[in-house]
């Protein structure tokens, strides 16, 4: 099919070639199926024409097979977009310094492309294809950006805030790159002075971002305030409640979740269900309770049918979730139904398949 203008573009059509930004970066990859989100991205980057084809499903293929094929393609595109975002994240962080020339437009383009495939992302089950504990900081930043975007959407925040929040999450730990890197590798307990050095990553991050003209103040404050807590026990300023910027409150929830569900150099990952229980506890005074409540509700809303592994080893399927106890569902193992809310010694150790 010949090139069409953006106004002629229809949902369901498939890109026949990569779409590049004015600077030559890949904005959308060949094979991406057009949705309203892709059209919005193309317009935002002033793309005038694209080359597409109308998909022609094989006659022998059932509707289910066709849907599975499309999902498989989108999953592959999501992983590729994630890997590209991760590589750029490494370059940005390794060059981190006050006054640095931050490649905001390139980061924004890759982030937009990744978010365009957000339907392929589930914080409870997503596992990066190539993960190393040495790269924890980069993975945490990208995952926190994706999860922060979802929390903002689920909390009905204005559309204009979605990308700035996600960018703030992407950059929230950039100040960690200008402190002593040996502190991240230390096996023993940090001294008081070393802990204070670690805490300075918040101020360092804000100093790196404060003169960057292409990002707004809320995005910059994510670096400074993501360790502030609602009861004033956080750092670096001991801010309370709504004195903490909304963007930073969103990022704090997502960052806490991924800090506990990713393997780190000296700490193994925890079950996402146990982490949600911990977030629920943290919502009593420390994390924003409204944001945490919405996060837990949405992650557990569609749990029925999810295949999970229990802490004692057996694999089962979630058959019922009580609204009052969303992290402790009923799980069917063979012919037995186990109510995890009544059997508190058991918990879900792994989500195998959503």
C-alpha positions as CSV (number, residue, x, y, z in Angstrom):
1,X,0.0,0.0,0.0
2,X,1.4,3.5,-0.8
3,X,2.3,6.0,1.8
4,X,-0.7,7.6,3.6
5,X,-1.0,10.8,5.5
6,X,-1.5,10.7,9.3
7,X,-5.1,11.9,8.7
8,X,-5.7,8.9,6.5
9,X,-4.2,6.4,8.9
10,X,-6.6,3.9,10.4
11,X,-6.3,1.7,13.4
12,X,-5.4,-1.9,12.6
13,X,-3.1,-1.0,9.8
14,X,0.5,-2.2,10.1
15,X,3.7,-0.2,9.5
16,X,5.7,-1.6,6.6
17,X,8.9,0.2,7.6
18,X,10.4,2.0,10.7
19,X,9.3,5.5,11.3
20,X,12.1,7.8,12.2
21,X,12.2,11.1,14.1
22,X,13.7,14.2,12.5
23,X,16.9,13.3,14.3
24,X,17.0,9.8,12.8
25,X,15.9,7.9,16.0
26,X,13.4,5.1,15.6
27,X,10.1,6.3,16.8
28,X,7.9,3.3,15.8
29,X,9.2,0.0,14.4
30,X,8.2,-1.9,11.3
31,X,5.4,-4.3,12.1
32,X,3.7,-2.2,14.7
33,X,-0.1,-2.3,14.5
34,X,-1.6,1.2,14.5
35,X,-3.8,2.2,17.5
36,X,-5.0,5.7,18.5
37,X,-1.9,5.9,20.7
38,X,0.4,5.4,17.7
39,X,-1.4,8.1,15.8
40,X,-1.1,10.4,18.7
41,X,2.7,9.8,18.9
42,X,3.1,10.4,15.1
43,X,1.3,13.7,15.3
44,X,3.3,14.8,18.4
45,X,6.5,14.2,16.4
46,X,5.2,16.0,13.3
47,X,5.4,12.9,11.1
48,X,3.4,13.6,7.9
49,X,3.3,10.2,6.1
50,X,3.9,6.5,6.8
51,X,3.9,3.4,4.8
52,X,1.3,0.8,5.9
53,X,-0.6,-2.3,4.9
54,X,-4.0,-3.6,5.8
55,X,-3.5,-7.0,7.5
56,X,-5.0,-9.9,5.6
57,X,-5.5,-12.8,8.1
58,X,-5.1,-16.3,6.7
59,X,-8.4,-18.0,6.0
60,X,-7.4,-21.1,7.9
61,X,-6.5,-19.2,11.0
62,X,-9.2,-18.8,13.6
63,X,-9.9,-15.5,15.3
64,X,-8.2,-16.8,18.4
65,X,-5.1,-17.8,16.5
66,X,-5.0,-14.4,14.8
67,X,-5.3,-12.7,18.2
68,X,-2.5,-14.8,19.6
69,X,-0.3,-14.0,16.7
70,X,-0.9,-10.3,17.1
71,X,-0.2,-10.5,20.9
72,X,3.0,-12.4,20.3
73,X,4.2,-9.8,17.8
74,X,3.4,-7.0,20.2
75,X,5.2,-8.7,23.1
76,X,8.3,-9.0,20.9
77,X,8.1,-5.3,20.0
78,X,7.6,-4.5,23.7
79,X,10.7,-6.4,24.7
80,X,12.7,-4.8,21.9
81,X,11.5,-1.3,22.9
82,X,12.3,-2.1,26.6
83,X,15.9,-3.2,25.7
84,X,16.4,0.0,23.6
85,X,15.2,2.2,26.4
86,X,17.5,0.3,28.8
87,X,20.6,0.9,26.7
88,X,19.8,4.6,26.4
89,X,19.3,4.7,30.1
90,X,22.7,3.2,30.7
91,X,24.4,5.8,28.5
92,X,22.5,8.7,30.2
93,X,23.3,7.5,33.7
94,X,27.0,6.8,33.0
95,X,27.4,10.3,31.7
96,X,25.5,11.9,34.6
97,X,27.0,15.1,35.9
98,X,25.7,18.6,36.7
99,X,25.4,20.6,33.5
100,X,25.2,17.5,31.3
101,X,23.5,17.7,27.9
102,X,20.6,15.4,28.7
103,X,19.2,13.8,25.5
104,X,15.6,14.6,26.5
105,X,14.0,14.2,23.0
106,X,15.6,10.8,22.4
107,X,14.6,9.6,25.8
108,X,11.0,10.9,25.2
109,X,10.8,9.2,21.8
110,X,11.9,5.8,23.2
111,X,9.6,6.2,26.2
112,X,6.7,7.1,24.0
113,X,7.3,4.0,21.9
114,X,7.5,1.8,25.0
115,X,4.3,3.3,26.5
116,X,2.6,2.7,23.2
117,X,2.9,-1.0,23.9
118,X,1.9,-0.7,27.6
119,X,-0.9,-3.2,27.1
120,X,1.9,-5.9,27.0
121,X,3.2,-4.9,30.5
122,X,2.0,-6.3,33.8
123,X,4.1,-5.3,36.8
124,X,3.3,-8.6,38.5
125,X,4.6,-10.9,35.8
126,X,7.0,-9.0,33.5
127,X,10.6,-10.2,33.5
128,X,13.2,-8.5,31.4
129,X,14.9,-10.9,28.9
130,X,18.4,-9.9,30.0
131,X,18.7,-9.1,33.6
132,X,21.8,-8.7,35.7
133,X,22.0,-7.4,39.3
134,X,24.8,-5.1,38.1
135,X,22.2,-3.4,36.0
136,X,19.6,-3.2,38.7
137,X,19.6,0.6,38.8
138,X,18.8,0.9,35.1
139,X,16.1,-1.8,35.1
140,X,14.6,-0.2,38.2
141,X,14.4,3.2,36.5
142,X,12.7,1.8,33.3
143,X,10.3,-0.4,35.2
144,X,9.4,2.4,37.7
145,X,8.7,4.7,34.7
146,X,6.2,2.1,33.2
147,X,4.6,1.4,36.6
148,X,4.3,5.1,37.4
149,X,2.6,5.7,34.1
150,X,0.0,3.0,35.0
151,X,-0.5,4.3,38.5
152,X,-1.1,7.8,37.1
153,X,-3.6,6.4,34.5
154,X,-5.4,4.3,37.1
155,X,-5.6,7.3,39.5
156,X,-7.3,9.3,36.7
157,X,-4.6,12.0,36.7
158,X,-4.8,14.5,33.9
159,X,-3.4,13.4,30.6
160,X,-0.9,16.2,30.5
161,X,0.8,14.7,33.6
162,X,1.3,11.2,32.4
163,X,4.5,11.5,30.4
164,X,6.1,14.0,32.8
165,X,5.5,11.6,35.7
166,X,7.0,8.7,33.6
167,X,10.0,10.9,32.7
168,X,10.5,11.8,36.4
169,X,10.5,8.1,37.2
170,X,13.0,7.4,34.5
171,X,15.4,9.9,36.0
172,X,14.6,9.6,39.7
173,X,17.8,7.8,40.6
174,X,20.2,9.6,38.2
175,X,21.9,11.2,41.3
176,X,23.1,7.7,42.4
177,X,25.7,7.8,39.6
178,X,27.7,10.7,41.2
179,X,28.2,9.1,44.7
180,X,30.8,6.5,45.6
181,X,29.9,3.4,43.6
182,X,31.7,1.1,46.1
183,X,28.8,1.8,48.5
184,X,26.5,-0.2,46.3
185,X,28.8,-3.2,46.5
186,X,29.5,-3.2,50.2
187,X,28.4,-6.4,51.8
188,X,28.3,-5.2,55.4
189,X,26.1,-2.6,57.1
190,X,26.7,1.0,56.0
191,X,28.2,3.4,58.5
192,X,26.3,6.6,59.4
193,X,28.5,8.7,57.1
194,X,28.1,6.2,54.3
195,X,24.3,6.2,54.7
196,X,24.4,10.0,54.5
197,X,26.4,9.8,51.3
198,X,23.8,7.4,49.8
199,X,21.0,9.7,50.8
200,X,22.7,12.6,48.9
201,X,21.7,10.9,45.6
202,X,18.4,12.8,45.9
203,X,20.0,16.2,46.0
204,X,22.6,15.2,43.4
205,X,19.9,14.1,41.0
206,X,18.0,17.4,41.4
207,X,21.2,19.3,40.8
208,X,21.8,17.4,37.6
209,X,18.3,18.1,36.3
210,X,17.5,21.6,37.6
211,X,18.9,23.4,34.6
212,X,17.5,21.1,31.9
213,X,15.0,23.3,30.1
214,X,13.0,20.5,28.3
215,X,11.6,18.9,31.5
216,X,9.2,20.5,34.0
217,X,9.7,21.1,37.7
218,X,7.6,18.2,38.8
219,X,9.7,15.8,36.7
220,X,12.9,17.3,38.4
221,X,11.4,17.0,41.9
222,X,10.9,13.2,41.4
223,X,14.7,13.0,41.8
224,X,14.7,15.2,45.0
225,X,11.6,13.9,46.7
226,X,11.1,10.2,45.9
227,X,12.3,9.2,49.3
228,X,10.1,11.7,51.2
229,X,7.3,10.1,53.2
230,X,3.8,11.2,54.1
231,X,4.5,11.3,57.8
232,X,7.7,13.4,57.4
233,X,10.2,10.5,58.2
234,X,11.7,10.6,54.7
235,X,14.6,12.5,53.3
236,X,16.3,14.9,52.3
237,X,13.9,17.6,53.6
238,X,11.5,15.7,55.8
239,X,8.5,16.9,53.8
240,X,5.0,15.8,54.8
241,X,1.7,15.0,53.0
242,X,0.8,17.1,50.0
243,X,4.0,19.2,50.5
244,X,5.6,16.3,48.6
245,X,4.9,16.8,44.8
246,X,2.3,14.5,43.4
247,X,4.7,13.2,40.7
248,X,7.2,12.2,43.5
249,X,4.4,10.4,45.5
250,X,3.5,8.3,42.4
251,X,7.2,7.5,41.8
252,X,7.7,6.5,45.4
253,X,5.0,3.8,45.2
254,X,6.4,2.4,41.9
255,X,10.0,2.6,43.1
256,X,9.3,0.8,46.4
257,X,7.5,-2.0,44.5
258,X,10.3,-2.6,42.1
259,X,13.1,-2.2,44.7
260,X,11.5,-5.3,46.4
261,X,10.6,-7.4,43.4
262,X,13.9,-7.2,41.6
263,X,17.0,-9.2,42.5
264,X,19.7,-6.9,43.9
265,X,23.4,-7.5,44.7
266,X,22.7,-8.2,48.4
267,X,19.0,-8.9,48.4
268,X,16.9,-11.4,46.6
269,X,13.6,-10.4,45.1
270,X,10.3,-11.0,47.0
271,X,7.0,-12.3,45.8
272,X,4.9,-9.4,44.3
273,X,2.0,-10.4,46.4
274,X,4.0,-10.0,49.6
275,X,5.3,-6.7,48.3
276,X,1.8,-5.5,47.8
277,X,1.0,-6.4,51.4
278,X,4.1,-4.4,52.4
279,X,2.9,-1.4,50.3
280,X,-0.5,-1.7,52.0
281,X,1.3,-1.4,55.4
282,X,3.4,1.5,54.1
283,X,0.3,3.4,53.1
284,X,-0.5,3.9,56.8
285,X,1.6,7.1,57.1
286,X,4.4,6.7,54.7
287,X,3.2,6.2,51.1
288,X,0.2,8.0,49.6
289,X,-2.7,5.8,50.7
290,X,-4.9,6.7,47.7
291,X,-2.3,5.8,45.2
292,X,-1.4,2.6,46.9
293,X,-5.0,1.5,47.2
294,X,-5.6,2.1,43.5
295,X,-2.4,0.3,42.6
296,X,-3.3,-2.8,44.6
297,X,-6.9,-2.8,43.4
298,X,-5.9,-2.7,39.7
299,X,-3.1,-5.3,40.0
300,X,-5.3,-7.8,41.7
301,X,-8.6,-7.0,39.9
302,X,-8.1,-9.6,37.1
303,X,-6.4,-12.3,39.2
304,X,-9.0,-15.1,38.6
305,X,-7.4,-17.7,36.4
306,X,-3.8,-16.6,37.2
307,X,-1.5,-19.5,37.7
308,X,0.7,-19.1,40.8
309,X,3.2,-21.0,42.9
310,X,2.6,-21.1,46.6
311,X,5.4,-20.6,49.2
312,X,5.5,-24.4,49.9
313,X,6.0,-25.2,46.3
314,X,2.8,-26.4,44.7
315,X,1.3,-24.7,41.6
316,X,-2.3,-23.6,41.6
317,X,-4.9,-21.3,40.0
318,X,-6.6,-18.3,41.6
319,X,-10.3,-19.0,41.7
320,X,-11.6,-16.1,43.9
321,X,-10.4,-12.8,45.3
322,X,-12.0,-11.1,48.2
323,X,-12.3,-7.4,47.7
324,X,-11.2,-6.8,51.3
325,X,-8.1,-9.1,50.9
326,X,-6.9,-8.8,47.3
327,X,-3.4,-10.1,48.1
328,X,-4.7,-13.2,49.8
329,X,-7.0,-14.9,47.2
330,X,-8.4,-18.5,47.1
331,X,-6.1,-20.8,45.2
332,X,-7.1,-24.2,43.8
333,X,-4.3,-26.8,44.0
334,X,-5.4,-30.1,42.5
335,X,-8.8,-30.7,44.0
336,X,-8.2,-28.5,47.1
337,X,-9.2,-24.8,47.5
338,X,-6.9,-22.9,49.9
339,X,-8.0,-19.6,51.3
340,X,-4.8,-17.7,51.9
341,X,-6.5,-15.2,54.1
342,X,-7.3,-18.0,56.6
343,X,-4.0,-19.8,56.1
344,X,-1.6,-17.0,56.8
345,X,1.5,-19.2,56.8
346,X,1.1,-19.6,53.1
347,X,1.6,-17.0,50.5
348,X,2.0,-16.6,46.7
349,X,5.7,-16.8,46.0
350,X,5.6,-16.5,42.2
351,X,3.1,-15.4,39.5
352,X,3.7,-17.9,36.7
353,X,1.1,-16.9,34.2
354,X,-1.5,-14.1,34.2
